[in-house]
Amino acid sequence: MGDRGSLDGSHKWRLAWRGAADKLDRSHMTQSSKVLKVALFGLGRAGRFHLQSIQLLPEMELVHVVDIDPEQARKVGEQFQSAHSETIQPALEDPSIQAVIIATPTGEHFEQIMAALKAGKSVFTEKPLGNNLDEIATCYAAARQAGKALFVGFNRRFDPSFADLARQVQTGVIGTPQLLRVTSRDSPLPSMDYIRTSHGIFHDCIVHDFDMLRYITGQDPVEVYAIGSNFVDGIRALRDLDNVLVSLKYASGLLASIDVNRFASYGYDQRIEAFGKEGMLQAENRSPRATALSNASGILRPVIEHSFPTRYREAYLEELRVFAAGELEGRPLPIGEEDVRISHTLCDKAEQSYREGRPIPITSTNGREHD
Ligand SMILES: NC(=O)c1ccc[n+]([C@@H]2O[C@H](COP(=O)([O-])OP(=O)(O)OC[C@H]3O[C@@H](n4cnc5c(N)ncnc54)[C@H](O)[C@@H]3O)[C@@H](O)[C@H]2O)c1
């Protein structure tokens, strides 16, 4: 997989980005320089970008890493000078660890969240949080009971371009929003092992886009309609989709579309467009290099970012910074139970729409269908 090698390059990445990180807003740093001691569960693709972020956050200290693959756990533990284990239990039993970051496969999240909360640790978890609405409710109830934080990493909210687009929509720059278009095309094609345990394209990928629409507009749709197909043999064999179009209707008259594909040959294609009477906002793709060649044949621009670790590196850093600020300074966390419940509900309803070939009405607060 394209990103598998990124850990080996992490020292290089750290050097390259240390300078950039130093320029980030440091006003959040506490005067008492408090540090959040964390354990990281899962050292695959997501684990790697969290390792990179932790290295850049002086307010976070990696005390323990866990991976079911003992060699992986040992290697990363040694590299990052932290304790390591194949199971989460030793980390949960360490009283110095205040919080855990869960980046294991989706099917592991619920059990690990519950175990961590029970052990008195705050939790940052990769999306999606649970397998169903009951599990989501159970996790948040457990967090409330334990008096601990539970934060789901909807990283795209923290992307500087998307956050800027959302801010401008909210301040009325384009007038009342009439149409939103979200394009999310993955790169590289994930492994079929990953797809098999991903919980399907709606809960694995489109959950991000539903969250972004809610974040940008502050509105919930009244109807969702999804169509989909598959072009990748392995994905078809898993009875999953790799090419999906979702349309949404809102009570305000706003319309939205989300188009998602598991593989774009030209890089990680992530764009959002918002249209209103007063204008249009576009958050475009970006490239690692900004040089463009203009000649008699036309204009040649470099390829866009290859994949999520580089495209969203600032967002991954910022989401952990916000989580740490919540823990160390008691700042409110911007993503809560309602966000998670509603994005999950929209995934369920979009999946249902695809299966049944019809638009599904939605109520904004509880996700139940109208009769
Ligand atoms: N927010 C994002 O942009 C983003 C991107 C990629 C993945 N993710 C999410 O991150 C999660 C992990 O995805 P990934 O792509 O890193 O998968 P991955 O397969 O690359 O990595 C998962 C790792 O977890 C380990 N593991 C498996 N079971 C475990 C267990 N019980 N305890 C400890 N370790 C265990 C595996 O050995 C592997 O190293 C998924 O839930 C996915 O949805 C989020």
Ligand as a Chemical Component Dictionary entry (heavy atoms), coordinates in Angstrom:
data_LIG
# 
_chem_comp.id                   LIG 
_chem_comp.type                 NON-POLYMER 
_chem_comp.pdbx_formal_charge   0 
_chem_comp.three_letter_code    LIG 
# 
loop_
_chem_comp_atom.comp_id 
_chem_comp_atom.atom_id 
_chem_comp_atom.alt_atom_id 
_chem_comp_atom.type_symbol 
_chem_comp_atom.charge 
_chem_comp_atom.model_Cartn_x 
_chem_comp_atom.model_Cartn_y 
_chem_comp_atom.model_Cartn_z 
_chem_comp_atom.pdbx_ordinal 
LIG N1  N1  N 0  -9.554  9.822  9.256  1  
LIG C1  C1  C 0  -8.916  9.336  8.211  2  
LIG O1  O1  O 0  -8.544  10.063 7.308  3  
LIG C2  C2  C 0  -8.629  7.855  8.164  4  
LIG C3  C3  C 0  -7.767  7.351  7.190  5  
LIG C4  C4  C 0  -7.501  5.967  7.190  6  
LIG C5  C5  C 0  -8.101  5.148  8.127  7  
LIG N2  N2  N 1  -8.947  5.680  9.051  8  
LIG C6  C6  C 0  -9.593  4.819  10.065 9  
LIG O2  O2  O 0  -8.568  4.278  10.887 10 
LIG C7  C7  C 0  -8.857  2.936  11.243 11 
LIG C8  C8  C 0  -7.661  2.073  10.870 12 
LIG O3  O3  O 0  -7.498  2.119  9.472  13 
LIG P1  P1  P 0  -6.064  1.869  8.795  14 
LIG O4  O4  O 0  -6.194  2.270  7.391  15 
LIG O5  O5  O -1 -5.005  2.456  9.648  16 
LIG O6  O6  O 0  -5.977  0.275  8.897  17 
LIG P2  P2  P 0  -4.658  -0.600 8.809  18 
LIG O7  O7  O 0  -5.115  -1.964 8.482  19 
LIG O8  O8  O 0  -3.645  0.074  7.955  20 
LIG O9  O9  O 0  -4.090  -0.572 10.312 21 
LIG C9  C9  C 0  -4.735  -1.168 11.392 22 
LIG C10 C10 C 0  -3.666  -1.604 12.387 23 
LIG O10 O10 O 0  -4.323  -2.073 13.575 24 
LIG C11 C11 C 0  -3.703  -3.304 13.987 25 
LIG N3  N3  N 0  -4.709  -4.062 14.736 26 
LIG C12 C12 C 0  -5.698  -4.859 14.278 27 
LIG N4  N4  N 0  -6.457  -5.310 15.287 28 
LIG C13 C13 C 0  -5.931  -4.797 16.422 29 
LIG C14 C14 C 0  -6.242  -4.904 17.793 30 
LIG N5  N5  N 0  -7.298  -5.618 18.202 31 
LIG N6  N6  N 0  -5.478  -4.256 18.699 32 
LIG C15 C15 C 0  -4.406  -3.530 18.295 33 
LIG N7  N7  N 0  -4.042  -3.397 17.006 34 
LIG C16 C16 C 0  -4.806  -4.012 16.076 35 
LIG C17 C17 C 0  -3.250  -3.952 12.698 36 
LIG O11 O11 O 0  -2.212  -4.898 12.928 37 
LIG C18 C18 C 0  -2.787  -2.742 11.884 38 
LIG O12 O12 O 0  -1.422  -2.433 12.146 39 
LIG C19 C19 C 0  -10.147 2.571  10.527 40 
LIG O13 O13 O 0  -11.209 2.631  11.454 41 
LIG C20 C20 C 0  -10.325 3.637  9.460  42 
LIG O14 O14 O 0  -11.694 3.948  9.241  43 
LIG C21 C21 C 0  -9.212  7.013  9.091  44 
# 
loop_
_chem_comp_bond.comp_id 
_chem_comp_bond.atom_id_1 
_chem_comp_bond.atom_id_2 
_chem_comp_bond.value_order 
_chem_comp_bond.pdbx_ordinal 
LIG N1  C1  SING 1  
LIG C1  O1  DOUB 2  
LIG C1  C2  SING 3  
LIG C2  C3  SING 4  
LIG C2  C21 DOUB 5  
LIG C3  C4  DOUB 6  
LIG C4  C5  SING 7  
LIG C5  N2  DOUB 8  
LIG N2  C6  SING 9  
LIG N2  C21 SING 10 
LIG C6  O2  SING 11 
LIG C6  C20 SING 12 
LIG O2  C7  SING 13 
LIG C7  C8  SING 14 
LIG C7  C19 SING 15 
LIG C8  O3  SING 16 
LIG O3  P1  SING 17 
LIG P1  O4  DOUB 18 
LIG P1  O5  SING 19 
LIG P1  O6  SING 20 
LIG O6  P2  SING 21 
LIG P2  O7  DOUB 22 
LIG P2  O8  SING 23 
LIG P2  O9  SING 24 
LIG O9  C9  SING 25 
LIG C9  C10 SING 26 
LIG C10 O10 SING 27 
LIG C10 C18 SING 28 
LIG O10 C11 SING 29 
LIG C11 N3  SING 30 
LIG C11 C17 SING 31 
LIG N3  C12 SING 32 
LIG N3  C16 SING 33 
LIG C12 N4  DOUB 34 
LIG N4  C13 SING 35 
LIG C13 C14 SING 36 
LIG C13 C16 DOUB 37 
LIG C14 N5  SING 38 
LIG C14 N6  DOUB 39 
LIG N6  C15 SING 40 
LIG C15 N7  DOUB 41 
LIG N7  C16 SING 42 
LIG C17 O11 SING 43 
LIG C17 C18 SING 44 
LIG C18 O12 SING 45 
LIG C19 O13 SING 46 
LIG C19 C20 SING 47 
LIG C20 O14 SING 48 
# 
